[in-house]
């Protein structure tokens, strides 16, 4: 019993001695840490400058097309289409030596429209006769038509201006997954049909492009409707005799379809004749900025980095002695929008973009031309966010975290005096709803206008909230 007591007493003394040593060591470490070595955390709010910027969008292959003319609330838009058709490589018409063409029809499928769906819209088709489109070339959205098509009577291949009404489709429709999409069918001239049917060399796309350079599709009547064209293809209807032993000869009717798809080059050409005047008027509205698609009128945001560097140094001391982190840099773009602002149910002129890209201005062109994806240091993507206050009022905004971008700038040997960004409305393709599975980001080509509160807004100006920290190197 005494032995056990001795063991317990010895163990207790050992544990007490060990705990005392540990506590002394911790205290010694704390006392050795100078005040200057502690992590310093500060916060500030910095002003942002905003203005409107007119850009010239460079297009690759669009996913859909605008076609028509309409007076929007922010200028008149005129849109037409230049497109090649994909070559069916290796194809041969059956009994080509005896086959005869019946007709050639161009089909345009549209999902929606902008403007007045009950107003007439006339569409004409021309054959490109000068220069074919180059697949990898960059073309501005206001490409000059005379470069590609002479627009003479000989190049016009629609028999007349085809009149249609977007809201009252008269042509047939097709069904896909129980979704009906209106179709406009335009019969092309017999002379063109014979000439196109005479093409028998489908060895390659390059050879086909030389034999048939493509189509120019334009509206030439009506100024109240713009179609959102989703699919374009041309059907060749023909027939040939069928000879069977011991049976009467018969005529077989067939159709061959040529598609305008991602394998060939297309340009959705659109112009705003009064864009400069509209831009000048909008620039007078200091409380509100605008992002207008597809007029390529964007909001430019600029941050004076000199003032950021100076303020951080004032708060943290000499920046050469410590490593700085931007822990939080929140930029909120307030959207001025009401669901009931428009009395016309199909008029989406004032609907904000579902996705808005904040991209560095000097890198925007390469970003889209190279099909890059959003990142936290070059182009930051935000979806439109809706929030409801305690009174049930709904407000909308875009939110951007610039912390990684600003941390990179603060640590750079070549610090920029100013960072300039553009707010660009975009269409996003993704494998799922997760932002990490985005497969492409392209400039939005539907007609829409996003109204935002400017940096100079008299009630609630746009600004950048920063939380930053530093510790010795």
C-alpha positions as CSV (number, residue, x, y, z in Angstrom):
1,X,0.0,0.0,0.0
2,X,2.8,2.4,0.8
3,X,4.5,1.4,-2.5
4,X,1.4,2.4,-4.4
5,X,1.1,5.7,-2.6
6,X,4.8,6.4,-3.5
7,X,4.2,5.6,-7.2
8,X,1.1,7.9,-7.3
9,X,3.0,10.7,-5.5
10,X,6.0,10.4,-7.9
11,X,3.7,10.4,-11.0
12,X,1.8,13.5,-9.7
13,X,5.0,15.5,-9.2
14,X,6.3,14.5,-12.7
15,X,3.1,15.6,-14.4
16,X,3.0,18.9,-12.5
17,X,6.6,19.6,-13.4
18,X,5.9,18.8,-17.1
19,X,2.9,21.1,-17.2
20,X,4.9,23.9,-15.6
21,X,7.6,23.6,-18.3
22,X,5.0,23.6,-21.1
23,X,3.4,26.8,-19.7
24,X,6.8,28.5,-19.3
25,X,7.7,27.6,-22.9
26,X,4.4,29.1,-24.2
27,X,4.9,32.3,-22.2
28,X,8.4,32.5,-23.4
29,X,7.3,32.3,-27.0
30,X,4.6,35.0,-26.5
31,X,7.0,37.3,-24.8
32,X,9.5,36.9,-27.6
33,X,6.9,37.9,-30.3
34,X,7.4,41.6,-30.9
35,X,4.4,43.8,-31.4
36,X,5.6,44.5,-35.0
37,X,5.5,40.8,-35.9
38,X,1.8,40.4,-35.3
39,X,-0.6,40.1,-38.2
40,X,-2.2,43.4,-38.9
41,X,-5.7,43.6,-40.3
42,X,-7.4,46.7,-41.7
43,X,-10.4,47.6,-43.7
44,X,-11.2,50.5,-46.1
45,X,-13.7,51.5,-48.7
46,X,-12.4,52.8,-52.1
47,X,-14.2,54.8,-54.7
48,X,-14.8,53.4,-58.2
49,X,-15.2,55.4,-61.3
50,X,-17.8,54.3,-63.9
51,X,-18.6,55.4,-67.5
52,X,-20.1,54.1,-70.7
53,X,-17.8,52.5,-73.3
54,X,-18.6,51.7,-77.0
55,X,-16.8,48.5,-78.2
56,X,-16.5,46.8,-81.5
57,X,-17.3,43.1,-80.8
58,X,-15.4,40.5,-82.7
59,X,-17.4,37.4,-83.4
60,X,-16.5,33.8,-84.0
61,X,-19.3,31.3,-84.7
62,X,-22.5,32.5,-83.0
63,X,-25.0,30.1,-81.4
64,X,-28.0,32.0,-82.7
65,X,-28.7,34.9,-85.0
66,X,-30.6,38.1,-85.1
67,X,-32.5,38.9,-88.3
68,X,-34.6,42.0,-88.9
69,X,-34.9,45.7,-88.0
70,X,-36.5,47.3,-85.0
71,X,-36.6,50.6,-83.1
72,X,-35.5,49.7,-79.5
73,X,-35.6,52.1,-76.6
74,X,-31.9,52.6,-77.1
75,X,-31.6,53.0,-80.9
76,X,-32.5,51.2,-84.0
77,X,-30.9,47.8,-84.7
78,X,-30.5,46.3,-88.1
79,X,-29.4,42.6,-88.2
80,X,-28.6,40.3,-91.1
81,X,-26.7,37.0,-91.6
82,X,-23.7,35.8,-93.7
83,X,-23.2,32.1,-93.6
84,X,-21.6,29.2,-95.4
85,X,-23.1,25.7,-95.6
86,X,-21.4,22.6,-94.4
87,X,-20.1,20.3,-97.1
88,X,-21.4,16.7,-96.9
89,X,-18.0,15.2,-97.7
90,X,-18.1,12.2,-99.9
91,X,-21.8,12.5,-100.8
92,X,-23.2,11.6,-104.2
93,X,-26.7,12.1,-105.4
94,X,-28.3,8.7,-106.3
95,X,-28.5,8.2,-110.1
96,X,-26.9,11.6,-110.4
97,X,-26.7,11.3,-114.2
98,X,-30.5,11.0,-114.4
99,X,-31.6,12.9,-111.3
100,X,-33.3,16.3,-111.7
101,X,-33.8,19.1,-109.2
102,X,-37.4,20.2,-108.3
103,X,-36.7,23.1,-106.0
104,X,-34.3,24.5,-103.3
105,X,-35.8,25.9,-100.1
106,X,-34.1,27.8,-97.3
107,X,-35.5,27.2,-93.8
108,X,-35.1,29.5,-90.9
109,X,-36.2,28.3,-87.4
110,X,-36.6,31.0,-84.8
111,X,-37.3,30.6,-81.1
112,X,-38.5,34.1,-80.2
113,X,-38.6,37.6,-81.5
114,X,-38.2,41.2,-80.4
115,X,-40.7,43.9,-81.2
116,X,-44.1,43.6,-82.8
117,X,-44.9,40.0,-83.8
118,X,-47.9,41.1,-85.9
119,X,-46.0,43.5,-88.1
120,X,-44.8,42.2,-91.5
121,X,-41.2,41.3,-92.0
122,X,-39.8,40.8,-95.5
123,X,-36.7,38.6,-96.0
124,X,-34.5,38.3,-99.1
125,X,-31.6,35.9,-99.9
126,X,-28.5,36.6,-101.9
127,X,-25.7,34.4,-103.0
128,X,-22.2,35.4,-101.9
129,X,-20.3,36.0,-105.1
130,X,-17.1,37.9,-104.2
131,X,-15.1,36.4,-101.3
132,X,-16.0,33.5,-99.1
133,X,-15.7,33.7,-95.3
134,X,-12.5,32.5,-93.6
135,X,-13.2,30.1,-90.7
136,X,-10.5,31.4,-88.4
137,X,-10.7,35.1,-89.3
138,X,-12.0,37.8,-87.0
139,X,-14.8,39.9,-88.4
140,X,-16.4,43.0,-86.7
141,X,-20.1,42.9,-86.1
142,X,-20.5,45.7,-88.7
143,X,-18.6,43.9,-91.5
144,X,-19.0,45.6,-94.9
145,X,-21.3,43.5,-97.1
146,X,-19.8,44.7,-100.3
147,X,-16.6,42.7,-99.4
148,X,-18.6,39.5,-99.9
149,X,-21.7,40.2,-102.0
150,X,-22.3,42.5,-104.9
151,X,-26.1,42.7,-104.1
152,X,-27.1,42.7,-107.8
153,X,-30.2,41.2,-109.4
154,X,-28.0,38.3,-110.5
155,X,-27.0,37.4,-106.9
156,X,-30.5,37.7,-105.5
157,X,-31.7,34.1,-105.3
158,X,-35.0,34.5,-103.5
159,X,-37.9,34.8,-106.0
160,X,-39.3,37.8,-104.0
161,X,-39.2,39.4,-100.6
162,X,-40.7,36.7,-98.4
163,X,-43.2,38.3,-96.1
164,X,-43.8,36.7,-92.6
165,X,-45.3,37.6,-89.3
166,X,-43.2,36.5,-86.3
167,X,-46.2,36.1,-83.9
168,X,-48.4,34.4,-86.5
169,X,-46.3,31.9,-88.2
170,X,-47.8,30.7,-91.5
171,X,-45.2,28.1,-92.4
172,X,-45.0,24.6,-91.0
173,X,-43.3,23.8,-87.7
174,X,-41.4,20.9,-86.4
175,X,-41.6,19.2,-83.0
176,X,-38.7,18.3,-80.8
177,X,-39.3,17.1,-77.2
178,X,-42.8,18.5,-77.5
179,X,-41.4,22.0,-78.3
180,X,-42.8,23.6,-81.4
181,X,-40.5,26.1,-83.2
182,X,-41.8,28.3,-86.0
183,X,-40.2,27.9,-89.4
184,X,-39.8,30.3,-92.2
185,X,-39.4,28.6,-95.6
186,X,-38.1,30.7,-98.5
187,X,-38.2,29.1,-102.0
188,X,-35.1,30.1,-104.0
189,X,-35.1,30.7,-107.8
190,X,-35.2,27.9,-110.3
191,X,-32.0,29.2,-111.9
192,X,-30.1,29.0,-108.6
193,X,-31.6,25.5,-107.9
194,X,-30.2,24.2,-111.2
195,X,-26.9,25.8,-110.7
196,X,-26.5,24.5,-107.1
197,X,-27.7,21.0,-108.1
198,X,-25.0,20.9,-110.7
199,X,-22.4,20.9,-108.0
200,X,-21.1,17.4,-107.7
201,X,-17.7,17.9,-106.0
202,X,-18.2,17.3,-102.3
203,X,-14.6,16.2,-101.7
204,X,-13.8,18.8,-99.1
205,X,-15.2,21.9,-97.4
206,X,-12.6,24.1,-99.1
207,X,-13.5,22.9,-102.6
208,X,-17.2,23.3,-101.8
209,X,-16.6,26.9,-100.6
210,X,-15.1,27.8,-103.9
211,X,-18.0,26.4,-105.8
212,X,-20.6,27.9,-103.5
213,X,-19.4,30.7,-101.3
214,X,-22.5,31.0,-99.1
215,X,-25.6,33.0,-98.4
216,X,-26.5,36.5,-97.3
217,X,-29.9,36.7,-95.6
218,X,-31.3,40.2,-95.0
219,X,-34.6,41.8,-94.1
220,X,-35.7,44.4,-96.7
221,X,-39.2,45.2,-95.6
222,X,-40.6,46.2,-92.2
223,X,-39.0,47.9,-89.3
224,X,-40.7,46.5,-86.2
225,X,-39.4,42.9,-85.7
226,X,-36.1,41.2,-85.0
227,X,-36.1,37.4,-85.1
228,X,-34.0,35.2,-82.8
229,X,-33.0,32.6,-85.5
230,X,-31.7,29.3,-84.0
231,X,-31.2,27.0,-87.0
232,X,-30.5,27.6,-90.7
233,X,-30.5,24.9,-93.4
234,X,-31.2,24.6,-97.1
235,X,-33.1,21.7,-98.6
236,X,-32.6,20.4,-102.2
237,X,-35.7,18.6,-103.4
238,X,-35.0,16.3,-106.4
239,X,-36.2,13.1,-108.2
240,X,-34.8,10.3,-110.2
241,X,-36.2,7.3,-112.1
242,X,-36.2,3.9,-110.5
243,X,-35.9,0.8,-112.8
244,X,-36.9,-2.5,-111.4
245,X,-37.1,-5.8,-113.3
246,X,-40.6,-6.9,-114.2
247,X,-42.0,-3.8,-112.7
248,X,-43.2,-0.5,-114.1
249,X,-40.7,2.3,-113.8
250,X,-41.3,4.7,-111.0
251,X,-40.1,8.1,-109.9
252,X,-38.3,8.4,-106.5
253,X,-38.5,11.8,-104.8
254,X,-35.8,12.7,-102.3
255,X,-34.3,15.6,-100.4
256,X,-30.7,16.5,-99.4
257,X,-30.2,19.0,-96.6
258,X,-27.2,21.4,-96.3
259,X,-26.7,22.8,-92.8
260,X,-25.2,26.1,-91.5
261,X,-23.5,24.7,-88.4
262,X,-20.4,25.0,-86.2
263,X,-18.3,23.3,-88.9
264,X,-18.6,26.4,-91.1
265,X,-18.2,30.2,-90.7
266,X,-21.1,32.5,-90.0
267,X,-21.3,36.2,-89.2
268,X,-24.3,37.8,-87.5
269,X,-23.9,41.3,-88.9
270,X,-25.7,44.0,-87.0
271,X,-25.5,47.8,-86.9
272,X,-26.9,50.6,-84.8
273,X,-27.2,53.6,-87.1
274,X,-27.8,56.0,-84.2
275,X,-25.6,54.4,-81.6
276,X,-23.3,57.3,-81.2
277,X,-26.2,59.7,-80.6
278,X,-27.8,57.3,-78.1
279,X,-24.4,56.9,-76.3
280,X,-24.1,60.6,-76.0
281,X,-27.5,61.0,-74.5
282,X,-26.9,58.1,-72.0
283,X,-23.6,59.7,-70.9
284,X,-25.6,62.6,-69.5
285,X,-27.4,60.4,-67.0
286,X,-24.9,60.5,-64.2
287,X,-26.9,58.4,-61.7
288,X,-27.3,55.4,-64.0
289,X,-25.0,53.3,-66.2
290,X,-26.1,50.9,-68.9
291,X,-25.0,47.6,-70.5
292,X,-26.7,47.3,-73.8
293,X,-26.7,44.1,-76.0
294,X,-25.9,43.6,-78.8
295,X,-25.0,47.3,-79.3
296,X,-21.8,46.6,-77.5
297,X,-22.3,49.6,-75.1
298,X,-20.7,48.5,-71.9
299,X,-20.0,50.0,-68.5
300,X,-16.4,50.8,-67.8
301,X,-15.2,50.6,-64.2
302,X,-11.8,52.0,-63.1
303,X,-10.0,51.7,-59.8
304,X,-7.2,54.1,-59.0
305,X,-4.6,51.7,-57.6
306,X,-2.2,54.5,-56.5
307,X,-4.7,55.5,-53.8
308,X,-5.1,51.8,-52.8
309,X,-1.3,51.3,-52.5
310,X,-1.0,54.6,-50.5
311,X,-3.8,53.8,-48.1
312,X,-2.5,50.3,-47.4
313,X,0.9,51.7,-46.7
314,X,-0.5,54.4,-44.4
315,X,-2.4,51.7,-42.4
316,X,0.2,48.9,-42.3
317,X,3.4,50.8,-42.6
318,X,6.3,50.3,-45.1
319,X,5.0,47.7,-47.6
320,X,8.6,46.5,-48.3
321,X,8.8,44.9,-44.9
322,X,5.8,42.7,-45.0
323,X,3.7,40.5,-47.2
324,X,0.2,41.8,-47.9
325,X,-3.0,39.8,-48.5
326,X,-6.3,41.1,-49.7
327,X,-8.7,39.0,-47.7
328,X,-11.9,40.4,-49.1
329,X,-12.6,42.8,-51.9
330,X,-16.3,42.9,-52.6
331,X,-17.7,44.8,-55.5
332,X,-21.5,44.9,-55.7
333,X,-23.3,46.2,-58.8
334,X,-26.8,47.2,-58.0
335,X,-29.3,46.6,-60.8
336,X,-32.2,49.0,-61.3
337,X,-35.0,46.7,-62.4
338,X,-38.7,46.1,-61.9
339,X,-40.6,43.2,-63.3
340,X,-43.5,45.4,-64.2
341,X,-41.5,48.2,-65.9
342,X,-42.6,47.2,-69.4
343,X,-46.3,47.1,-70.4
344,X,-45.6,44.9,-73.5
345,X,-45.3,41.2,-72.4
346,X,-42.8,40.2,-75.1
347,X,-40.7,43.4,-74.9
348,X,-37.6,42.4,-73.1
349,X,-35.7,45.6,-73.8
350,X,-35.1,46.3,-70.1
351,X,-34.4,42.8,-68.8
352,X,-31.0,42.5,-67.1
353,X,-28.6,39.9,-68.4
354,X,-28.7,36.6,-66.5
355,X,-24.8,36.6,-66.5
356,X,-22.5,39.5,-66.3
357,X,-18.7,39.3,-66.9
358,X,-16.3,41.7,-65.2
359,X,-13.2,41.5,-67.5
360,X,-10.0,43.5,-67.6
361,X,-10.5,46.0,-70.4
362,X,-7.2,45.4,-72.1
363,X,-7.7,41.7,-72.2
364,X,-11.4,41.5,-73.3
365,X,-10.8,41.0,-77.0
366,X,-8.3,38.1,-76.5
367,X,-10.5,36.5,-73.8
368,X,-13.4,36.0,-76.2
369,X,-11.3,35.4,-79.3
370,X,-9.4,32.6,-77.5
371,X,-12.5,31.1,-76.0
372,X,-11.1,31.5,-72.5
373,X,-13.1,30.7,-69.3
374,X,-13.7,32.9,-66.2
375,X,-10.9,33.2,-63.6
376,X,-10.5,35.2,-60.4
377,X,-7.6,37.2,-61.8
378,X,-8.7,38.1,-65.3
379,X,-12.5,37.8,-65.9
380,X,-14.9,37.2,-63.0
381,X,-18.4,35.9,-63.7
382,X,-21.5,36.7,-61.7
383,X,-25.0,35.6,-62.2
384,X,-27.9,37.9,-61.5
385,X,-28.8,37.7,-57.8
386,X,-32.2,38.5,-56.3
387,X,-32.8,39.2,-52.7
388,X,-35.9,40.2,-50.7
389,X,-36.0,42.6,-47.8
390,X,-38.3,42.4,-44.7
391,X,-41.0,44.3,-46.5
392,X,-41.0,41.9,-49.4
393,X,-39.3,44.3,-51.9
394,X,-37.1,42.4,-54.4
395,X,-33.7,43.9,-55.4
396,X,-31.2,42.6,-57.9
397,X,-27.4,42.8,-58.1
398,X,-24.2,41.3,-59.4
399,X,-21.4,40.5,-56.9
400,X,-17.7,40.2,-57.6
401,X,-14.8,39.1,-55.4
402,X,-11.6,40.9,-56.5
403,X,-9.4,39.7,-53.6
404,X,-7.2,37.3,-55.7
405,X,-6.8,39.9,-58.5
406,X,-5.8,42.7,-56.1
407,X,-3.5,40.5,-54.1
408,X,-1.7,39.7,-57.3
409,X,-1.4,43.4,-58.2
410,X,-0.1,44.4,-54.7
411,X,2.7,41.8,-54.9
412,X,3.6,42.6,-58.5
413,X,6.9,44.3,-59.3
414,X,5.1,46.2,-62.1
415,X,2.2,47.7,-60.3
416,X,-0.5,49.3,-62.4
417,X,-1.6,52.8,-61.6
418,X,-5.1,52.1,-62.7
419,X,-7.2,48.9,-63.2
420,X,-9.9,49.2,-65.8
421,X,-12.7,46.7,-66.3
422,X,-15.7,46.3,-68.6
423,X,-19.1,44.8,-67.6
424,X,-20.0,42.6,-70.5
425,X,-23.3,40.6,-70.7
426,X,-22.6,37.0,-71.6
427,X,-24.3,33.7,-72.5
428,X,-22.9,30.8,-70.5
429,X,-22.8,27.1,-71.5
430,X,-22.2,24.6,-68.7
431,X,-22.3,20.9,-68.2
432,X,-24.3,21.5,-65.0
433,X,-25.5,24.3,-62.8
434,X,-22.1,24.4,-61.1
435,X,-19.9,27.3,-62.0
436,X,-16.9,24.9,-62.1
437,X,-18.4,23.1,-65.1
438,X,-18.7,26.1,-67.4
439,X,-17.7,25.1,-71.0
440,X,-18.0,28.4,-72.8
441,X,-18.7,32.1,-72.3
442,X,-19.7,34.3,-75.2
443,X,-20.9,37.9,-75.6
444,X,-24.7,38.0,-75.3
445,X,-26.4,38.5,-78.7
446,X,-30.0,38.9,-77.7
447,X,-31.5,42.4,-77.3
448,X,-31.4,43.4,-73.6
449,X,-30.4,46.4,-71.5
450,X,-29.1,46.2,-67.9
451,X,-29.6,49.4,-65.8
452,X,-27.2,49.7,-62.9
453,X,-26.5,52.3,-60.2
454,X,-23.4,54.3,-61.2
455,X,-20.3,55.0,-59.2
456,X,-21.4,58.6,-59.2
457,X,-25.0,57.9,-58.0
458,X,-26.2,60.6,-55.7
459,X,-28.0,58.3,-53.4
460,X,-25.9,55.1,-53.2
461,X,-22.7,55.3,-55.3
462,X,-20.8,52.1,-56.3
463,X,-17.7,51.4,-54.2
464,X,-15.2,48.7,-53.3
465,X,-15.0,47.3,-49.8
466,X,-11.6,46.0,-48.9
467,X,-10.3,43.9,-45.9
468,X,-6.5,43.4,-46.1
469,X,-3.8,42.1,-43.8
470,X,0.0,42.0,-43.6
471,X,2.8,40.3,-41.7
472,X,6.5,40.6,-41.8
473,X,8.4,38.7,-44.5
